[in-house]
Amino acid sequence: MTEDFADGMRACVERELEECKRVGAAIDALPDDPAAAGAILAKATGAFEGLVFDDGFDNTRDDRTEYPLGLSYWTDVLYFALWDKATFAANEA
């Protein structure tokens, strides 16, 4: 959504994939003990206001969690505007 052309979009996707791999490696490096891993994650994310890491932080199966992913709120607002058909057609490559 931040790039207008295929090369820029491809570069964004490639950066995102690399970041996902780094996150995966960090998760793999956590201790096997859930309490120890949780303590490390809680300490690492302390600067992010609103994150919640309790037993039900991502429990949506029985509606114990209103906002998934440990977020303290959720919004459906998209922060970009779509072009109308004429603007889209004028900008097609």
PDB file of N, CA, C and O in Angstrom:
ATOM      1  N   MET A   1       0.807  -1.192   0.000  1.00  0.00           N
ATOM      2  CA  MET A   1       0.000   0.000   0.000  1.00  0.00           C
ATOM      3  C   MET A   1       0.854   1.261   0.000  1.00  0.00           C
ATOM      4  O   MET A   1       0.334   2.363  -0.180  1.00  0.00           O
ATOM      5  N   THR A   2       2.144   1.111   0.197  1.00  0.00           N
ATOM      6  CA  THR A   2       3.005   2.286   0.205  1.00  0.00           C
ATOM      7  C   THR A   2       3.753   2.470  -1.101  1.00  0.00           C
ATOM      8  O   THR A   2       4.471   3.455  -1.273  1.00  0.00           O
ATOM      9  N   GLU A   3       3.595   1.543  -2.009  1.00  0.00           N
ATOM     10  CA  GLU A   3       4.320   1.600  -3.280  1.00  0.00           C
ATOM     11  C   GLU A   3       3.336   1.604  -4.445  1.00  0.00           C
ATOM     12  O   GLU A   3       2.267   0.997  -4.384  1.00  0.00           O
ATOM     13  N   ASP A   4       3.729   2.306  -5.506  1.00  0.00           N
ATOM     14  CA  ASP A   4       2.860   2.407  -6.674  1.00  0.00           C
ATOM     15  C   ASP A   4       3.221   1.430  -7.780  1.00  0.00           C
ATOM     16  O   ASP A   4       2.391   1.160  -8.648  1.00  0.00           O
ATOM     17  N   PHE A   5       4.435   0.892  -7.773  1.00  0.00           N
ATOM     18  CA  PHE A   5       4.883   0.070  -8.887  1.00  0.00           C
ATOM     19  C   PHE A   5       5.320  -1.313  -8.424  1.00  0.00           C
ATOM     20  O   PHE A   5       5.644  -1.511  -7.253  1.00  0.00           O
ATOM     21  N   ALA A   6       5.325  -2.257  -9.340  1.00  0.00           N
ATOM     22  CA  ALA A   6       5.603  -3.653  -9.017  1.00  0.00           C
ATOM     23  C   ALA A   6       6.958  -3.838  -8.341  1.00  0.00           C
ATOM     24  O   ALA A   6       7.063  -4.606  -7.384  1.00  0.00           O
ATOM     25  N   ASP A   7       8.001  -3.151  -8.816  1.00  0.00           N
ATOM     26  CA  ASP A   7       9.329  -3.313  -8.214  1.00  0.00           C
ATOM     27  C   ASP A   7       9.333  -2.873  -6.751  1.00  0.00           C
ATOM     28  O   ASP A   7       9.917  -3.543  -5.899  1.00  0.00           O
ATOM     29  N   GLY A   8       8.692  -1.764  -6.465  1.00  0.00           N
ATOM     30  CA  GLY A   8       8.606  -1.278  -5.089  1.00  0.00           C
ATOM     31  C   GLY A   8       7.802  -2.216  -4.215  1.00  0.00           C
ATOM     32  O   GLY A   8       8.172  -2.472  -3.069  1.00  0.00           O
ATOM     33  N   MET A   9       6.697  -2.734  -4.748  1.00  0.00           N
ATOM     34  CA  MET A   9       5.871  -3.677  -3.990  1.00  0.00           C
ATOM     35  C   MET A   9       6.638  -4.966  -3.720  1.00  0.00           C
ATOM     36  O   MET A   9       6.572  -5.518  -2.622  1.00  0.00           O
ATOM     37  N   ARG A  10       7.365  -5.443  -4.727  1.00  0.00           N
ATOM     38  CA  ARG A  10       8.157  -6.663  -4.552  1.00  0.00           C
ATOM     39  C   ARG A  10       9.204  -6.469  -3.453  1.00  0.00           C
ATOM     40  O   ARG A  10       9.404  -7.351  -2.618  1.00  0.00           O
ATOM     41  N   ALA A  11       9.862  -5.322  -3.457  1.00  0.00           N
ATOM     42  CA  ALA A  11      10.872  -5.037  -2.432  1.00  0.00           C
ATOM     43  C   ALA A  11      10.236  -5.001  -1.045  1.00  0.00           C
ATOM     44  O   ALA A  11      10.822  -5.502  -0.085  1.00  0.00           O
ATOM     45  N   CYS A  12       9.050  -4.418  -0.928  1.00  0.00           N
ATOM     46  CA  CYS A  12       8.342  -4.387   0.363  1.00  0.00           C
ATOM     47  C   CYS A  12       8.015  -5.796   0.834  1.00  0.00           C
ATOM     48  O   CYS A  12       8.207  -6.120   2.006  1.00  0.00           O
ATOM     49  N   VAL A  13       7.525  -6.630  -0.066  1.00  0.00           N
ATOM     50  CA  VAL A  13       7.182  -8.007   0.290  1.00  0.00           C
ATOM     51  C   VAL A  13       8.432  -8.776   0.700  1.00  0.00           C
ATOM     52  O   VAL A  13       8.405  -9.531   1.671  1.00  0.00           O
ATOM     53  N   GLU A  14       9.520  -8.591  -0.029  1.00  0.00           N
ATOM     54  CA  GLU A  14      10.767  -9.282   0.315  1.00  0.00           C
ATOM     55  C   GLU A  14      11.290  -8.846   1.682  1.00  0.00           C
ATOM     56  O   GLU A  14      11.782  -9.670   2.452  1.00  0.00           O
ATOM     57  N   ARG A  15      11.184  -7.545   1.986  1.00  0.00           N
ATOM     58  CA  ARG A  15      11.585  -7.072   3.324  1.00  0.00           C
ATOM     59  C   ARG A  15      10.702  -7.685   4.397  1.00  0.00           C
ATOM     60  O   ARG A  15      11.195  -8.074   5.456  1.00  0.00           O
ATOM     61  N   GLU A  16       9.410  -7.776   4.140  1.00  0.00           N
ATOM     62  CA  GLU A  16       8.483  -8.363   5.106  1.00  0.00           C
ATOM     63  C   GLU A  16       8.785  -9.840   5.327  1.00  0.00           C
ATOM     64  O   GLU A  16       8.740 -10.316   6.461  1.00  0.00           O
ATOM     65  N   LEU A  17       9.089 -10.565   4.265  1.00  0.00           N
ATOM     66  CA  LEU A  17       9.448 -11.980   4.396  1.00  0.00           C
ATOM     67  C   LEU A  17      10.711 -12.154   5.234  1.00  0.00           C
ATOM     68  O   LEU A  17      10.772 -13.046   6.080  1.00  0.00           O
ATOM     69  N   GLU A  18      11.706 -11.326   5.011  1.00  0.00           N
ATOM     70  CA  GLU A  18      12.932 -11.398   5.797  1.00  0.00           C
ATOM     71  C   GLU A  18      12.654 -11.107   7.269  1.00  0.00           C
ATOM     72  O   GLU A  18      13.205 -11.757   8.157  1.00  0.00           O
ATOM     73  N   GLU A  19      11.800 -10.131   7.512  1.00  0.00           N
ATOM     74  CA  GLU A  19      11.452  -9.806   8.899  1.00  0.00           C
ATOM     75  C   GLU A  19      10.701 -10.974   9.551  1.00  0.00           C
ATOM     76  O   GLU A  19      10.926 -11.280  10.722  1.00  0.00           O
ATOM     77  N   CYS A  20       9.826 -11.614   8.806  1.00  0.00           N
ATOM     78  CA  CYS A  20       9.113 -12.792   9.330  1.00  0.00           C
ATOM     79  C   CYS A  20      10.086 -13.915   9.674  1.00  0.00           C
ATOM     80  O   CYS A  20       9.919 -14.599  10.683  1.00  0.00           O
ATOM     81  N   LYS A  21      11.094 -14.102   8.840  1.00  0.00           N
ATOM     82  CA  LYS A  21      12.110 -15.129   9.128  1.00  0.00           C
ATOM     83  C   LYS A  21      12.880 -14.792  10.398  1.00  0.00           C
ATOM     84  O   LYS A  21      13.179 -15.679  11.198  1.00  0.00           O
ATOM     85  N   ARG A  22      13.204 -13.507  10.588  1.00  0.00           N
ATOM     86  CA  ARG A  22      13.913 -13.090  11.801  1.00  0.00           C
ATOM     87  C   ARG A  22      13.050 -13.310  13.036  1.00  0.00           C
ATOM     88  O   ARG A  22      13.544 -13.764  14.068  1.00  0.00           O
ATOM     89  N   VAL A  23      11.769 -12.992  12.936  1.00  0.00           N
ATOM     90  CA  VAL A  23      10.856 -13.210  14.057  1.00  0.00           C
ATOM     91  C   VAL A  23      10.747 -14.697  14.353  1.00  0.00           C
ATOM     92  O   VAL A  23      10.761 -15.103  15.515  1.00  0.00           O
ATOM     93  N   GLY A  24      10.640 -15.507  13.312  1.00  0.00           N
ATOM     94  CA  GLY A  24      10.576 -16.953  13.506  1.00  0.00           C
ATOM     95  C   GLY A  24      11.810 -17.493  14.202  1.00  0.00           C
ATOM     96  O   GLY A  24      11.702 -18.346  15.083  1.00  0.00           O
ATOM     97  N   ALA A  25      12.985 -17.005  13.818  1.00  0.00           N
ATOM     98  CA  ALA A  25      14.229 -17.438  14.459  1.00  0.00           C
ATOM     99  C   ALA A  25      14.245 -17.019  15.924  1.00  0.00           C
ATOM    100  O   ALA A  25      14.717 -17.771  16.777  1.00  0.00           O
ATOM    101  N   ALA A  26      13.733 -15.822  16.225  1.00  0.00           N
ATOM    102  CA  ALA A  26      13.682 -15.361  17.616  1.00  0.00           C
ATOM    103  C   ALA A  26      12.730 -16.227  18.434  1.00  0.00           C
ATOM    104  O   ALA A  26      13.017 -16.541  19.589  1.00  0.00           O
ATOM    105  N   ILE A  27      11.614 -16.609  17.854  1.00  0.00           N
ATOM    106  CA  ILE A  27      10.663 -17.479  18.552  1.00  0.00           C
ATOM    107  C   ILE A  27      11.281 -18.852  18.781  1.00  0.00           C
ATOM    108  O   ILE A  27      11.137 -19.434  19.856  1.00  0.00           O
ATOM    109  N   ASP A  28      11.966 -19.362  17.769  1.00  0.00           N
ATOM    110  CA  ASP A  28      12.629 -20.664  17.918  1.00  0.00           C
ATOM    111  C   ASP A  28      13.684 -20.645  19.018  1.00  0.00           C
ATOM    112  O   ASP A  28      13.973 -21.680  19.619  1.00  0.00           O
ATOM    113  N   ALA A  29      14.260 -19.476  19.283  1.00  0.00           N
ATOM    114  CA  ALA A  29      15.312 -19.363  20.294  1.00  0.00           C
ATOM    115  C   ALA A  29      14.759 -19.267  21.725  1.00  0.00           C
ATOM    116  O   ALA A  29      15.526 -19.343  22.686  1.00  0.00           O
ATOM    117  N   LEU A  30      13.445 -19.101  21.874  1.00  0.00           N
ATOM    118  CA  LEU A  30      12.853 -19.014  23.212  1.00  0.00           C
ATOM    119  C   LEU A  30      12.975 -20.358  23.933  1.00  0.00           C
ATOM    120  O   LEU A  30      13.036 -21.407  23.293  1.00  0.00           O
ATOM    121  N   PRO A  31      13.009 -20.321  25.265  1.00  0.00           N
ATOM    122  CA  PRO A  31      13.055 -21.576  26.024  1.00  0.00           C
ATOM    123  C   PRO A  31      11.795 -22.407  25.800  1.00  0.00           C
ATOM    124  O   PRO A  31      10.740 -21.864  25.470  1.00  0.00           O
ATOM    125  N   ASP A  32      11.902 -23.712  25.977  1.00  0.00           N
ATOM    126  CA  ASP A  32      10.747 -24.590  25.822  1.00  0.00           C
ATOM    127  C   ASP A  32       9.716 -24.407  26.931  1.00  0.00           C
ATOM    128  O   ASP A  32       8.528 -24.658  26.729  1.00  0.00           O
ATOM    129  N   ASP A  33      10.172 -23.970  28.099  1.00  0.00           N
ATOM    130  CA  ASP A  33       9.270 -23.754  29.226  1.00  0.00           C
ATOM    131  C   ASP A  33       8.392 -22.530  28.947  1.00  0.00           C
ATOM    132  O   ASP A  33       8.916 -21.425  28.805  1.00  0.00           O
ATOM    133  N   PRO A  34       7.059 -22.706  28.865  1.00  0.00           N
ATOM    134  CA  PRO A  34       6.175 -21.578  28.531  1.00  0.00           C
ATOM    135  C   PRO A  34       6.291 -20.405  29.497  1.00  0.00           C
ATOM    136  O   PRO A  34       6.225 -19.251  29.073  1.00  0.00           O
ATOM    137  N   ALA A  35       6.463 -20.681  30.792  1.00  0.00           N
ATOM    138  CA  ALA A  35       6.570 -19.583  31.760  1.00  0.00           C
ATOM    139  C   ALA A  35       7.836 -18.774  31.522  1.00  0.00           C
ATOM    140  O   ALA A  35       7.800 -17.544  31.563  1.00  0.00           O
ATOM    141  N   ALA A  36       8.948 -19.446  31.275  1.00  0.00           N
ATOM    142  CA  ALA A  36      10.209 -18.750  31.015  1.00  0.00           C
ATOM    143  C   ALA A  36      10.128 -17.967  29.708  1.00  0.00           C
ATOM    144  O   ALA A  36      10.584 -16.826  29.635  1.00  0.00           O
ATOM    145  N   ALA A  37       9.549 -18.580  28.678  1.00  0.00           N
ATOM    146  CA  ALA A  37       9.397 -17.889  27.397  1.00  0.00           C
ATOM    147  C   ALA A  37       8.481 -16.674  27.555  1.00  0.00           C
ATOM    148  O   ALA A  37       8.755 -15.604  27.011  1.00  0.00           O
ATOM    149  N   GLY A  38       7.393 -16.852  28.304  1.00  0.00           N
ATOM    150  CA  GLY A  38       6.468 -15.741  28.543  1.00  0.00           C
ATOM    151  C   GLY A  38       7.125 -14.587  29.271  1.00  0.00           C
ATOM    152  O   GLY A  38       6.874 -13.422  28.961  1.00  0.00           O
ATOM    153  N   ALA A  39       7.969 -14.913  30.242  1.00  0.00           N
ATOM    154  CA  ALA A  39       8.668 -13.861  30.991  1.00  0.00           C
ATOM    155  C   ALA A  39       9.597 -13.069  30.072  1.00  0.00           C
ATOM    156  O   ALA A  39       9.691 -11.846  30.177  1.00  0.00           O
ATOM    157  N   ILE A  40      10.278 -13.769  29.177  1.00  0.00           N
ATOM    158  CA  ILE A  40      11.170 -13.095  28.229  1.00  0.00           C
ATOM    159  C   ILE A  40      10.370 -12.196  27.286  1.00  0.00           C
ATOM    160  O   ILE A  40      10.751 -11.052  27.039  1.00  0.00           O
ATOM    161  N   LEU A  41       9.262 -12.720  26.763  1.00  0.00           N
ATOM    162  CA  LEU A  41       8.424 -11.923  25.859  1.00  0.00           C
ATOM    163  C   LEU A  41       7.826 -10.717  26.568  1.00  0.00           C
ATOM    164  O   LEU A  41       7.792  -9.621  26.008  1.00  0.00           O
ATOM    165  N   ALA A  42       7.356 -10.908  27.792  1.00  0.00           N
ATOM    166  CA  ALA A  42       6.772  -9.795  28.537  1.00  0.00           C
ATOM    167  C   ALA A  42       7.811  -8.695  28.770  1.00  0.00           C
ATOM    168  O   ALA A  42       7.504  -7.509  28.654  1.00  0.00           O
ATOM    169  N   LYS A  43       9.020  -9.091  29.093  1.00  0.00           N
ATOM    170  CA  LYS A  43      10.083  -8.106  29.312  1.00  0.00           C
ATOM    171  C   LYS A  43      10.430  -7.391  28.008  1.00  0.00           C
ATOM    172  O   LYS A  43      10.631  -6.176  27.997  1.00  0.00           O
ATOM    173  N   ALA A  44      10.499  -8.142  26.916  1.00  0.00           N
ATOM    174  CA  ALA A  44      10.871  -7.564  25.615  1.00  0.00           C
ATOM    175  C   ALA A  44       9.800  -6.620  25.077  1.00  0.00           C
ATOM    176  O   ALA A  44      10.118  -5.680  24.349  1.00  0.00           O
ATOM    177  N   THR A  45       8.538  -6.856  25.423  1.00  0.00           N
ATOM    178  CA  THR A  45       7.452  -6.040  24.879  1.00  0.00           C
ATOM    179  C   THR A  45       6.942  -5.006  25.862  1.00  0.00           C
ATOM    180  O   THR A  45       5.915  -4.375  25.613  1.00  0.00           O
ATOM    181  N   GLY A  46       7.627  -4.822  26.957  1.00  0.00           N
ATOM    182  CA  GLY A  46       7.184  -3.877  27.973  1.00  0.00           C
ATOM    183  C   GLY A  46       6.991  -2.464  27.466  1.00  0.00           C
ATOM    184  O   GLY A  46       6.199  -1.710  28.030  1.00  0.00           O
ATOM    185  N   ALA A  47       7.693  -2.093  26.418  1.00  0.00           N
ATOM    186  CA  ALA A  47       7.588  -0.734  25.884  1.00  0.00           C
ATOM    187  C   ALA A  47       6.342  -0.538  25.035  1.00  0.00           C
ATOM    188  O   ALA A  47       5.990   0.597  24.714  1.00  0.00           O
ATOM    189  N   PHE A  48       5.665  -1.628  24.663  1.00  0.00           N
ATOM    190  CA  PHE A  48       4.493  -1.524  23.803  1.00  0.00           C
ATOM    191  C   PHE A  48       3.238  -1.464  24.660  1.00  0.00           C
ATOM    192  O   PHE A  48       2.775  -2.479  25.180  1.00  0.00           O
ATOM    193  N   GLU A  49       2.705  -0.282  24.796  1.00  0.00           N
ATOM    194  CA  GLU A  49       1.535  -0.082  25.646  1.00  0.00           C
ATOM    195  C   GLU A  49       0.325  -0.828  25.092  1.00  0.00           C
ATOM    196  O   GLU A  49       0.065  -0.796  23.889  1.00  0.00           O
ATOM    197  N   GLY A  50      -0.394  -1.482  25.951  1.00  0.00           N
ATOM    198  CA  GLY A  50      -1.634  -2.132  25.559  1.00  0.00           C
ATOM    199  C   GLY A  50      -1.511  -3.607  25.245  1.00  0.00           C
ATOM    200  O   GLY A  50      -2.533  -4.284  25.133  1.00  0.00           O
ATOM    201  N   LEU A  51      -0.299  -4.142  25.097  1.00  0.00           N
ATOM    202  CA  LEU A  51      -0.160  -5.565  24.845  1.00  0.00           C
ATOM    203  C   LEU A  51      -0.440  -6.341  26.126  1.00  0.00           C
ATOM    204  O   LEU A  51      -0.020  -5.942  27.212  1.00  0.00           O
ATOM    205  N   VAL A  52      -1.150  -7.443  25.984  1.00  0.00           N
ATOM    206  CA  VAL A  52      -1.520  -8.259  27.126  1.00  0.00           C
ATOM    207  C   VAL A  52      -1.067  -9.685  26.868  1.00  0.00           C
ATOM    208  O   VAL A  52      -1.414 -10.269  25.841  1.00  0.00           O
ATOM    209  N   PHE A  53      -0.296 -10.253  27.788  1.00  0.00           N
ATOM    210  CA  PHE A  53       0.149 -11.639  27.675  1.00  0.00           C
ATOM    211  C   PHE A  53      -0.323 -12.413  28.903  1.00  0.00           C
ATOM    212  O   PHE A  53       0.455 -12.667  29.822  1.00  0.00           O
ATOM    213  N   ASP A  54      -1.591 -12.780  28.910  1.00  0.00           N
ATOM    214  CA  ASP A  54      -2.098 -13.641  29.966  1.00  0.00           C
ATOM    215  C   ASP A  54      -2.547 -14.951  29.334  1.00  0.00           C
ATOM    216  O   ASP A  54      -2.329 -15.164  28.141  1.00  0.00           O
ATOM    217  N   ASP A  55      -3.163 -15.821  30.104  1.00  0.00           N
ATOM    218  CA  ASP A  55      -3.531 -17.136  29.583  1.00  0.00           C
ATOM    219  C   ASP A  55      -4.547 -17.069  28.445  1.00  0.00           C
ATOM    220  O   ASP A  55      -4.628 -18.001  27.645  1.00  0.00           O
ATOM    221  N   GLY A  56      -5.307 -16.010  28.357  1.00  0.00           N
ATOM    222  CA  GLY A  56      -6.331 -15.918  27.316  1.00  0.00           C
ATOM    223  C   GLY A  56      -6.088 -14.819  26.319  1.00  0.00           C
ATOM    224  O   GLY A  56      -7.028 -14.362  25.669  1.00  0.00           O
ATOM    225  N   PHE A  57      -4.826 -14.369  26.172  1.00  0.00           N
ATOM    226  CA  PHE A  57      -4.566 -13.204  25.323  1.00  0.00           C
ATOM    227  C   PHE A  57      -5.011 -13.396  23.884  1.00  0.00           C
ATOM    228  O   PHE A  57      -5.284 -12.418  23.188  1.00  0.00           O
ATOM    229  N   ASP A  58      -5.089 -14.631  23.428  1.00  0.00           N
ATOM    230  CA  ASP A  58      -5.462 -14.884  22.035  1.00  0.00           C
ATOM    231  C   ASP A  58      -6.551 -15.946  21.952  1.00  0.00           C
ATOM    232  O   ASP A  58      -6.651 -16.666  20.959  1.00  0.00           O
ATOM    233  N   ASN A  59      -7.363 -16.040  22.993  1.00  0.00           N
ATOM    234  CA  ASN A  59      -8.377 -17.076  23.053  1.00  0.00           C
ATOM    235  C   ASN A  59      -9.678 -16.563  22.455  1.00  0.00           C
ATOM    236  O   ASN A  59     -10.454 -15.891  23.134  1.00  0.00           O
ATOM    237  N   THR A  60      -9.917 -16.873  21.199  1.00  0.00           N
ATOM    238  CA  THR A  60     -11.159 -16.455  20.554  1.00  0.00           C
ATOM    239  C   THR A  60     -12.126 -17.615  20.375  1.00  0.00           C
ATOM    240  O   THR A  60     -13.260 -17.415  19.939  1.00  0.00           O
ATOM    241  N   ARG A  61     -11.691 -18.825  20.707  1.00  0.00           N
ATOM    242  CA  ARG A  61     -12.556 -19.995  20.492  1.00  0.00           C
ATOM    243  C   ARG A  61     -13.773 -20.014  21.421  1.00  0.00           C
ATOM    244  O   ARG A  61     -14.853 -20.442  21.013  1.00  0.00           O
ATOM    245  N   ASP A  62     -13.611 -19.563  22.644  1.00  0.00           N
ATOM    246  CA  ASP A  62     -14.748 -19.554  23.562  1.00  0.00           C
ATOM    247  C   ASP A  62     -15.105 -18.133  24.006  1.00  0.00           C
ATOM    248  O   ASP A  62     -15.729 -17.937  25.049  1.00  0.00           O
ATOM    249  N   ASP A  63     -14.704 -17.153  23.205  1.00  0.00           N
ATOM    250  CA  ASP A  63     -15.038 -15.743  23.423  1.00  0.00           C
ATOM    251  C   ASP A  63     -14.537 -15.189  24.748  1.00  0.00           C
ATOM    252  O   ASP A  63     -15.130 -14.251  25.280  1.00  0.00           O
ATOM    253  N   ARG A  64     -13.460 -15.745  25.293  1.00  0.00           N
ATOM    254  CA  ARG A  64     -12.873 -15.191  26.512  1.00  0.00           C
ATOM    255  C   ARG A  64     -12.075 -13.930  26.209  1.00  0.00           C
ATOM    256  O   ARG A  64     -11.810 -13.134  27.110  1.00  0.00           O
ATOM    257  N   THR A  65     -11.690 -13.742  24.956  1.00  0.00           N
ATOM    258  CA  THR A  65     -10.883 -12.587  24.580  1.00  0.00           C
ATOM    259  C   THR A  65     -11.646 -11.759  23.558  1.00  0.00           C
ATOM    260  O   THR A  65     -12.037 -12.256  22.502  1.00  0.00           O
ATOM    261  N   GLU A  66     -11.849 -10.497  23.886  1.00  0.00           N
ATOM    262  CA  GLU A  66     -12.561  -9.616  22.960  1.00  0.00           C
ATOM    263  C   GLU A  66     -11.663  -9.179  21.808  1.00  0.00           C
ATOM    264  O   GLU A  66     -12.107  -9.104  20.663  1.00  0.00           O
ATOM    265  N   TYR A  67     -10.394  -8.891  22.116  1.00  0.00           N
ATOM    266  CA  TYR A  67      -9.461  -8.418  21.103  1.00  0.00           C
ATOM    267  C   TYR A  67      -8.309  -9.405  20.971  1.00  0.00           C
ATOM    268  O   TYR A  67      -7.517  -9.548  21.903  1.00  0.00           O
ATOM    269  N   PRO A  68      -8.197 -10.090  19.834  1.00  0.00           N
ATOM    270  CA  PRO A  68      -7.148 -11.108  19.678  1.00  0.00           C
ATOM    271  C   PRO A  68      -5.755 -10.509  19.542  1.00  0.00           C
ATOM    272  O   PRO A  68      -5.591  -9.296  19.410  1.00  0.00           O
ATOM    273  N   LEU A  69      -4.780 -11.363  19.576  1.00  0.00           N
ATOM    274  CA  LEU A  69      -3.368 -11.032  19.383  1.00  0.00           C
ATOM    275  C   LEU A  69      -2.773 -10.227  20.529  1.00  0.00           C
ATOM    276  O   LEU A  69      -1.705  -9.636  20.369  1.00  0.00           O
ATOM    277  N   GLY A  70      -3.430 -10.190  21.670  1.00  0.00           N
ATOM    278  CA  GLY A  70      -2.895  -9.466  22.800  1.00  0.00           C
ATOM    279  C   GLY A  70      -3.101  -7.963  22.734  1.00  0.00           C
ATOM    280  O   GLY A  70      -2.548  -7.230  23.554  1.00  0.00           O
ATOM    281  N   LEU A  71      -3.879  -7.492  21.783  1.00  0.00           N
ATOM    282  CA  LEU A  71      -4.108  -6.055  21.647  1.00  0.00           C
ATOM    283  C   LEU A  71      -5.188  -5.598  22.616  1.00  0.00           C
ATOM    284  O   LEU A  71      -6.130  -6.339  22.897  1.00  0.00           O
ATOM    285  N   SER A  72      -5.054  -4.400  23.116  1.00  0.00           N
ATOM    286  CA  SER A  72      -6.049  -3.891  24.051  1.00  0.00           C
ATOM    287  C   SER A  72      -7.225  -3.234  23.330  1.00  0.00           C
ATOM    288  O   SER A  72      -8.220  -2.881  23.964  1.00  0.00           O
ATOM    289  N   TYR A  73      -7.121  -3.070  22.035  1.00  0.00           N
ATOM    290  CA  TYR A  73      -8.245  -2.572  21.246  1.00  0.00           C
ATOM    291  C   TYR A  73      -8.066  -3.032  19.801  1.00  0.00           C
ATOM    292  O   TYR A  73      -6.983  -3.463  19.406  1.00  0.00           O
ATOM    293  N   TRP A  74      -9.131  -2.938  19.027  1.00  0.00           N
ATOM    294  CA  TRP A  74      -9.096  -3.348  17.633  1.00  0.00           C
ATOM    295  C   TRP A  74      -9.884  -2.335  16.838  1.00  0.00           C
ATOM    296  O   TRP A  74     -10.916  -1.848  17.300  1.00  0.00           O
ATOM    297  N   THR A  75      -9.420  -2.016  15.664  1.00  0.00           N
ATOM    298  CA  THR A  75     -10.141  -1.084  14.815  1.00  0.00           C
ATOM    299  C   THR A  75     -10.278  -1.664  13.416  1.00  0.00           C
ATOM    300  O   THR A  75      -9.397  -2.375  12.932  1.00  0.00           O
ATOM    301  N   ASP A  76     -11.382  -1.353  12.784  1.00  0.00           N
ATOM    302  CA  ASP A  76     -11.612  -1.766  11.399  1.00  0.00           C
ATOM    303  C   ASP A  76     -11.377  -0.618  10.429  1.00  0.00           C
ATOM    304  O   ASP A  76     -11.694  -0.735   9.245  1.00  0.00           O
ATOM    305  N   VAL A  77     -10.833   0.477  10.908  1.00  0.00           N
ATOM    306  CA  VAL A  77     -10.591   1.648  10.084  1.00  0.00           C
ATOM    307  C   VAL A  77      -9.331   1.419   9.250  1.00  0.00           C
ATOM    308  O   VAL A  77      -8.285   1.045   9.780  1.00  0.00           O
ATOM    309  N   LEU A  78      -9.442   1.645   7.961  1.00  0.00           N
ATOM    310  CA  LEU A  78      -8.296   1.563   7.070  1.00  0.00           C
ATOM    311  C   LEU A  78      -7.756   2.975   6.853  1.00  0.00           C
ATOM    312  O   LEU A  78      -8.518   3.906   6.590  1.00  0.00           O
ATOM    313  N   TYR A  79      -6.448   3.126   6.963  1.00  0.00           N
ATOM    314  CA  TYR A  79      -5.859   4.452   6.863  1.00  0.00           C
ATOM    315  C   TYR A  79      -5.293   4.708   5.478  1.00  0.00           C
ATOM    316  O   TYR A  79      -4.148   5.139   5.338  1.00  0.00           O
ATOM    317  N   PHE A  80      -6.077   4.449   4.480  1.00  0.00           N
ATOM    318  CA  PHE A  80      -5.718   4.812   3.123  1.00  0.00           C
ATOM    319  C   PHE A  80      -7.010   4.982   2.344  1.00  0.00           C
ATOM    320  O   PHE A  80      -8.062   4.485   2.745  1.00  0.00           O
ATOM    321  N   ALA A  81      -6.919   5.679   1.244  1.00  0.00           N
ATOM    322  CA  ALA A  81      -8.094   5.919   0.415  1.00  0.00           C
ATOM    323  C   ALA A  81      -7.911   5.210  -0.920  1.00  0.00           C
ATOM    324  O   ALA A  81      -6.824   5.223  -1.497  1.00  0.00           O
ATOM    325  N   LEU A  82      -8.967   4.603  -1.398  1.00  0.00           N
ATOM    326  CA  LEU A  82      -8.929   3.946  -2.700  1.00  0.00           C
ATOM    327  C   LEU A  82      -9.229   4.971  -3.788  1.00  0.00           C
ATOM    328  O   LEU A  82     -10.001   5.909  -3.589  1.00  0.00           O
ATOM    329  N   TRP A  83      -8.599   4.766  -4.940  1.00  0.00           N
ATOM    330  CA  TRP A  83      -8.887   5.620  -6.080  1.00  0.00           C
ATOM    331  C   TRP A  83     -10.251   5.266  -6.654  1.00  0.00           C
ATOM    332  O   TRP A  83     -10.701   4.124  -6.552  1.00  0.00           O
ATOM    333  N   ASP A  84     -10.907   6.256  -7.259  1.00  0.00           N
ATOM    334  CA  ASP A  84     -12.103   5.940  -8.012  1.00  0.00           C
ATOM    335  C   ASP A  84     -11.685   5.338  -9.349  1.00  0.00           C
ATOM    336  O   ASP A  84     -10.501   5.343  -9.683  1.00  0.00           O
ATOM    337  N   LYS A  85     -12.626   4.827 -10.105  1.00  0.00           N
ATOM    338  CA  LYS A  85     -12.312   4.100 -11.339  1.00  0.00           C
ATOM    339  C   LYS A  85     -11.524   4.957 -12.337  1.00  0.00           C
ATOM    340  O   LYS A  85     -10.585   4.467 -12.965  1.00  0.00           O
ATOM    341  N   ALA A  86     -11.894   6.209 -12.484  1.00  0.00           N
ATOM    342  CA  ALA A  86     -11.212   7.080 -13.447  1.00  0.00           C
ATOM    343  C   ALA A  86      -9.750   7.320 -13.038  1.00  0.00           C
ATOM    344  O   ALA A  86      -8.858   7.283 -13.886  1.00  0.00           O
ATOM    345  N   THR A  87      -9.505   7.564 -11.758  1.00  0.00           N
ATOM    346  CA  THR A  87      -8.145   7.792 -11.282  1.00  0.00           C
ATOM    347  C   THR A  87      -7.304   6.517 -11.424  1.00  0.00           C
ATOM    348  O   THR A  87      -6.137   6.566 -11.812  1.00  0.00           O
ATOM    349  N   PHE A  88      -7.926   5.377 -11.101  1.00  0.00           N
ATOM    350  CA  PHE A  88      -7.232   4.103 -11.249  1.00  0.00           C
ATOM    351  C   PHE A  88      -6.842   3.877 -12.707  1.00  0.00           C
ATOM    352  O   PHE A  88      -5.695   3.543 -13.001  1.00  0.00           O
ATOM    353  N   ALA A  89      -7.777   4.056 -13.601  1.00  0.00           N
ATOM    354  CA  ALA A  89      -7.524   3.856 -15.039  1.00  0.00           C
ATOM    355  C   ALA A  89      -6.434   4.809 -15.535  1.00  0.00           C
ATOM    356  O   ALA A  89      -5.599   4.422 -16.353  1.00  0.00           O
ATOM    357  N   ALA A  90      -6.437   6.027 -15.055  1.00  0.00           N
ATOM    358  CA  ALA A  90      -5.436   7.011 -15.492  1.00  0.00           C
ATOM    359  C   ALA A  90      -4.037   6.659 -14.990  1.00  0.00           C
ATOM    360  O   ALA A  90      -3.042   7.078 -15.581  1.00  0.00           O
ATOM    361  N   ASN A  91      -3.958   5.902 -13.917  1.00  0.00           N
ATOM    362  CA  ASN A  91      -2.649   5.550 -13.330  1.00  0.00           C
ATOM    363  C   ASN A  91      -2.193   4.147 -13.657  1.00  0.00           C
ATOM    364  O   ASN A  91      -1.127   3.730 -13.203  1.00  0.00           O
ATOM    365  N   GLU A  92      -2.966   3.408 -14.431  1.00  0.00           N
ATOM    366  CA  GLU A  92      -2.527   2.064 -14.821  1.00  0.00           C
ATOM    367  C   GLU A  92      -1.324   2.145 -15.751  1.00  0.00           C
ATOM    368  O   GLU A  92      -1.251   3.001 -16.633  1.00  0.00           O
ATOM    369  N   ALA A  93      -0.393   1.238 -15.533  1.00  0.00           N
ATOM    370  CA  ALA A  93       0.816   1.246 -16.365  1.00  0.00           C
ATOM    371  C   ALA A  93       0.566   0.545 -17.673  1.00  0.00           C
ATOM    372  O   ALA A  93       1.468   0.452 -18.505  1.00  0.00           O
TER     373      ALA A  93
END
